[in-house]
Amino acid sequence: MQLLVKVKLLEVVGDFPKTHSVITLLELLYKVTRDERIKRFIRENKVKLARLVDAYISSRYFVREFYKEEAEEALNLLKELKTC
């Protein structure tokens, strides 16, 4: 999801910030595009997005077991973002 948003920012702005926070990236994408679908996606999924950011950080720096349901939720969120 993070890379998908970075690609879109690269297309629109020509650059993207060096962050792994999908929330920060989506908020920036909304600021530059003013696409209300992005704003709605962030608003409706903020908790899920925050969990995704936490999962990224914890998987990168700590040993943590993930559950199938967490992966399914992340994949569903990605599918939803792709329809925006």
Secondary structure, DSSP 8 states (H G I E B T S, - for coil): -HHHHHHHHHHHTS---S---HHHHHHHHHHHH--HHHHHHHHHHHHHHHHHHHHHHHHHHS-----HHHHHHHHHHHHHHHT-
